[in-house]
Amino acid sequence: MAPHDAPSLSTADIARIIDHMNDDHGDAVLLYAQHFGGIEEATAARLVDLGEDFMELEVTTPTGVETVPLQLIDDVRDATEARQVLVEMVRMARQGAPDKA
């Protein structure tokens, strides 16, 4: 790794992001499953893993629970970039979701 490169996501960063998303942003994780995973019938979702170019969700549907890998829209090298990508993915999912008003 060159000195000017950003550090990779650490195990601690990943654990903190996963806990934060599941504890505080469960609605966003469900949107990831519905929009990016194409699982419109999902009733719940939990983030179970995160890497530099992917996230893995545990998705609950009326027929059971499945593990769903999703590609991130951009690679991330640290917690700040992960936050930016996850926020942008929520925006994209919300724009793609039909209005419920």
N, C-alpha and C positions, 0 to 999 in steps of 0.2 A: 504494500500500500504506500503510495506516495504521500509525503508529509502534508500536501495541500488537500488531499482527499478527505471527505467527511468520514467519520467512523461508521462502521456498520451498526445496525440495530443490536443492542446488547440484550442478553437474556432478561435482564432487569427491566429494560425499556419495554420489551415485548410483553412481559407479565403485567407491567403497570398499564399499558395501553389496553390489553385485553380486559383487565379488571375494570378500568374506567369505562370502556365502551359497554360492557355488560351491566355494570351497576348504574350508570348515568345516561346511557344512550341506547337502551334496548330497542327503542322505536327505529333508530337509524340502522341497527343491525338487521332488524326485520325488513326494512326497506332494501338493504343490500341483497337479501335472499330473494325478495319478490322481484326487484328490478334487474339486478345483474345476474342472479341465478335463474331467473325466469320461473320462479316457483310462486305464482300468484296466490296459490291456496295456503301458503305458509301462515301459520298462526303464531309462531314464536321462533326466535333464532338467537343463538349465542355465538359469539366469536370464540373460537377455540385455539386458533393459531394465526400467526402473522409473520410474514417474511418480507424480504426486500421487494418482491414482485407479486405476492399472493396473500390472500387471507383464506382461512378455512372456517366454515360455519357449521354448527350443528343446528339443523332446521327441523322444526316440528310441523307436520301437516296432519290433516285428518286421518291419513293412512299410516302414520308412524313418524319416526325420527331418522333423518339421513344426514350424512356428512357431505358438505358441498364445498368444493374448492372454487375460489373465484380469483381471477386475475385482477391485480390493481391497475388503475388507469395509468399509473406512472410508477417507476421504481422509486423506492425510498431508501435513504442511507442512514437516517437518524430519526429520533422521535419527532422533531419539528416537521420534517418532510412527511412522516407518517400522518401526523395530524392534518397537514394541508391536503394530502391526498384523500384521507377519510372524509374530511369536511366537503371536499369537492364532489366526492362520490355520493354523498347524501344530497347535495344540491341537484346533481344530475338525476338521481332517483326520484326526487320530489318533482322535478320538472317533467319527468316521464310518466308519473303516476296520474291517473285520471282525477279530475276534481271531485271531491266528495261533498262539496258545499251545497 
